[in-house]
Amino acid sequence: MTGKEVIKKKVEDGFEFFKSIRRYLHQHPELSFEEVETANYISALLDEWKIPHKKDVAGNGIVGEVKGKNPGKKTIALRADMDALPIDEKNNVIYKSLNKGVMHACGHDVHMTSLLGTLKILNELKNDFEGTVKFIFQPAEENLPGGAKRMIEEGVLKNPEPEAIIAQHVYPELEAGKVGFRKGIYMASSDEINIYVRGKGGHGAMPEKGGDTVLAASHIIVNLQKIASRDASPKIPTVLSFGKITGNGAHNLFPAEVAIHGTFRTFNEEWRNKAHRIIEETASLTAKMFGLECEVVIDRGYPVLINDEELTEELKTSAGEYLGKENVVDLDLRMTVEDFAYYTQEIPGCFYRLGVGNEKKGITSGLHTPTFDIDEESIKTGVGLLTWLTLKKLDNG
């Protein structure tokens, strides 16, 4: 197997090129389901490196393979997401987003760069390893129903079928040069809760005539808080939060409809389904107390992300070999979500974190903020480690 020093030298030699890829992608972000030019850019690089691939998968996705010797021996899949966020960048950097109101504030530019760099190196080393590396550039991670679900439906995990899938995600809370792993349950499921309280409306001076949709909506929000505080097991972290309430009334007018929008997140699929029923029953019964009707629409989002325990332990050990054990940390549960979870429902998967922060350089902003940025030295870790983990996994068994 190719040694880590060979990989590190290739990463060092290619660092300025990899950095230029990231900067181009950062300057040209595209929203979910709109990643046309991003896909064209990736495809052009793959064509230049003579790496076969297929475009327009599940929209703007790209799937291909780098085959080593004896390609049928084993297949490992690598995934990077492509879409950006509707955020106006506030950083004063030469690679600032050129698309006003759109920004790679979640680091997907780094994910694509790491995978591209890995593929370039693996393609150069294809006579030195056995097996096949299937790569997936996935659109629309940020918006439901999520690009992962659509790509799976279009067969990206077939012909050949990978025995495992690996992805990384930037983590500004962790210093560049470090990575984090967690075995088992790691990230929450997520559902969008939409509640519509309806009545005939009415005059605020005559509440006895009924129709106070605003008051009913307020009671619904309060009553639903018992789901997390009373109905959920202490062993299952649960969050139910409402971020938007809309009623087109006036100072003295009850609107005919009040809409409530929120998010429900947890770590257990059985409890998730039960909670959906409780939300519907509680909202409907509360509205009925006020003589009103209530419609509950739950848009089911991403499932719980579960890192395969054996695979994750194996990759964590390999990461320690490449970076040093002191640079590999254990991660806590996260109530945030990721559509990579769909892949982990199908085959063993590992979703690990890439440190990109640097407190001394003032690079500390969180994800999904207009000042998010990375220490570009982290690209070396992103490319090098993903290459090393892939080769180690192909070599083991």
N, C-alpha and C positions, 0 to 999 in steps of 0.2 A: 504494500500500500504506500501511496505517496506520503512522505513525512510532513510534519507541520511546518518545518523550516522552509520547505519548498513553497508551501501555500503562503506563508507569511512574506516571502520574497516577492511572489507574484502580486500579492496585495499591495505591498510597498511600491513596487514598480508601476502598478496601474492606478495608484491612489489619485493622482491628479486627474486622470481620465474619469475615474469613478465619481470624483467630486464634481466634475463638469456635468456628468449625467444628472446627478442630484440637483444641481443648480438649474439646469434646463427644465427639469420636471417641476421644480419648485416655482419657476417663473411662469409656467404654462399650466396651471391647475384647471381641472374640469370637474363639474359636479357629477353626481351619481347619474348613471344612464346616459351621460353625455361625453364619455371619455374617448371621443373619436381620434383627436390629434395625438392624445397620449398613446393610444394603441398603435397609431401609424408610426410614431417615433420608436416605440419598442420593436415593432415589426421590422423597421428599417435596420436597426442594430442587429437583430437576429439574422436578417438576410446577409448583412455584411459579414457576420461570423459564420455564415453557412450552416445555421442551426434550423432544421425544419420545424415548422409550426403552422398552426391553423388559426386564422383570425375570425372575428365576428361570432364568437361562441357566447351564447346567452347575452347577446347585445354586442358589447365591445371587448369581450374577453379574448384571451389568447392562450392556446394550449399547444405544447410541443414536447419533444423528447431529446435528450442527449444520451446517446447509446454508447456504452463502453464495450469492452470485449464480452462475449457471451451475454448479450443483452437480455435474454430470457431468464437469467438466473434469479434476478430480484429486481423489483421496481419500487423506487421511493419517490414520493411526490413532494414538491415544494410550492408554496403558494404566497403570492403578494397581492395586496389590494391596490386599486388604481385611482379611486375617486377622491375628490377634495371636498371642502366644506364651504357653505355660504357665509364666509367671514371676510371682512375687509382687513388686509394685513397692515399692521402698524409698525413693523420692523423697518429700520433704516439700513438696509443692506443692499449690495449690488445685485443680488439675486431675488429681490422682492417680487412678489407676484405682479405680473403684467395684466392679469384679468381682474379688474376691479370687482370687489365683492366676493371673490372666490380665492381660497387659500388652502394650501396643504398644511392645515393646522393640526392634523392628526398623524403626520409623519408618513403618509403613504408614499411620498416621493422617496423617502429613505428605504421603505420596504421594496419598492421597485428597483432602486439602485442596488441594494444588497443582492436581490435575486439575479439581476442582470450581470453584476460582477461575478457572482458564483457560477452562472452559466458560461460566461466567457472563460473562466479558469477551468471548469470541468470539461469544456469542449477541447481545450488545449491538452488536457490530461486523459482524454477518452481512451487512449491506448494503454493506460496504466491502471484502470479499474474495470471490474466486471459488474454488469447489471445495467439498468436503465434509470435515468432521472427524468421523471415527468414534471414539467413545470406548468404552473397555472397563474396567469395574470388575470385577476378577477375584478370585474367592475362592481360598482354599487354596493360597497360594504355598509355605507352610512345610512341607507334608506331601505325601509321595508319594500318588498319582501326579502331583499338582500340578494346580491349576485351569487353567493355561494349556493343557495337553494336552486337557482335557475341553472347554474353550471352543472350541478349534480344531476338534475333532471335531464340535461342534454348529454350526459354520459361521460363527464370528464374523469370519473373514477373507474372507467371501463377501458378495455382494449389498449394497453394492458391495465390490469387492476393493481394499483399500488398496495403494498402491504402496510404502509404507514405514510402519514403526511405531516409535514413540518412547516411552521410559520413563525416569524418573529414580529414583534411590535415595539416601537420606540417607547421609552419610559423615562421621562425627564426627571423623575424623582431619584433616578439612579445615575451615578457618575459615568461618563463615557469610559469605556474599557471594562465595564462590568456587565453582567447579565443576570437574569433571575429566572428561576423555574419553580413550578408548583405541581405536584402530582395530584391526580384525582380532580375533584370539583374545583374549578378556579374562578369562572365568571358566571354571572347570573343569567337567568332567562329574562325576557323583557316583553311586556305587552302594553299596547296603547289602549287606555280606557276612555270611552266616549259615552257620556250620559246626557240625555236630552229630557229635560223636565218640561212638560207641556200642559197648557190650560187655555182658557179663553182670554186670559189677561184681565186687567181691571184697573180701577182708579185707586190710588194709594190712600185716598181719604175714606174709602169704604171697603176696608179689608174683610169685613164680615160677609161680603158677597163672594168671597173666595177668589182664587186665581193668583195667589201670591207665589209665583214661581221662584222668585229670588229667595224668599225665606225657606221654601222647601229645598232648594238647591243647597242652601247653607247647611241645613240639617242633614242632608245626604252626605256632604263632605265630612261633617263631624262624626256621623254614625259609622261611616266607613273606616274611620281610624281604628276601630276595635279589631279590624282584621289583622293588622300588624301587632297591636298591643295585647289582644286577648285571644284571638282565634289561632294565631300561628304558634307553632312549637318554638320554645326558646332555642332549640337545636337547629332551627331552620331560619336563618336571617331573611327578613322580609321587609320590603319597602313599598308603600303605596303613597304616592305624592301627586297632588294636583297642581298644575302650573298655569292653567288658563280657565277662566269662567267668563262667559259672554251672554249678556242679555240686553236686547235692544229696547230697553225701557226708557223712562225719564224720571225726574225727581218725584213725580206724583203718579207714575204709571207702571203697573206690573206688566212686563213683556209676556207675550203668549208662549215664548220658549226661552229657556235658559240652557245653554250648553256648557258642560263641564268636561275638561280634558286632563288626563293624567297618565301616570306610568305605574305599572305594577311589576316588581322584580323579586325573584326568589331563587332558591337553589335546589328545589325538589319538584319534579314534574307532577307527581301525584297531588301534592299540596297545591301546586299551581292550578290544576284543574278544579280542585275543590274551592279554592279562593275565588275563581271566576264565578262559580255558582252563588257564593255568598255575596259577592259584589252585586250581582243581578237581583238577588232576593232582597237585600238590604235597601238598595236604591228604589226598587219598585214599591216595597212596603212603606217606606218613608214618604214617598210621593203620594201614596194612597191616603196616608193620614191627613194630608192637606187637600184631599179631593182632586188630585191631579194625576195625570198619566206620566209614565216614565219609560223611555226606551234606552236600553243599554247595549252598546255595540263595542265588543272587545276585539281589537285587531291583534291577533296572535303574532308575536314577534319571534325573535331568535330563542332557541332552546338554551339550556344550561351547557356551558362549555366544560367538558370533562377531558382532562389530559390523561392519556393512558399511563397507568402507573409504571409498568415495566419499561415502556419506551422512554418516558420522561426521566426515569432514574438512569437509564443507559445514556441518554443525551447529556444529562447533567454531569455525569462522570466524564464523558468525553469533553465537555466544555471545560472542566477543571484541568484536563490534560493540556488543552490548547491555551487557556488564559491564565492558568494557575487557580488553585482552589479558592484562594482569597478573593478572587474576582467573580465568583459564582455564589449568588445569594438565594435564599428561600423567599418566596413571595407569599403575601397574605391573600385571602379571598378578596375579590373585587365585585362590587355591586354593578359595575359597568358591564356592557355586553359586547359580543363579537359574533358575526355570522360565520366565522370559522367553526363555531359550534356545530354547524350542520355537517361538516366533514367528519367531526369526531363522533357523530351519531352513526356513521357508516363504516369507518375504519379507524384503527388506532391512530391517534394524533397527538402532537405536542405543540403547544403555543407558548413560546417563551418571550421574555422581555429583554430588549436591548437598551442599555443605559446610554443616554444622549446628553445628559446634563453636565454642566461645569460651573460650579458656584464661583470659582475664581474669575472666570470670564463673564460672569453675570448671566449665564444661560440657565435660567431657572423657571421660566414660564411654563405653565401647565398646558396639557393638551386642550384643543378646542378653544384656545384664546388667541387674540389677534397679534400677540407678541411671542407666540411659540416659535422656538428655533432649536437648532441642535449644535453641539460641538461636532464639527465635521470630522474630527479624528475618530468618531464613533463609526464612521463608514468602514474603516479598516476592520473593526471588530465585526460589523454586520456582514461584510463580504467573507472575511477569513473564517469566522466561526461557522457560518452556514455551509461553506465549502467543506470544512473539516468534519462537521457533523454528518453531512451527506456521505462522504467517503467512508467514515467510520461505520455508519449504519449499513452501507453496501458491503463492507468487508466483514461485518459480524454476522456469521450464520448464513 
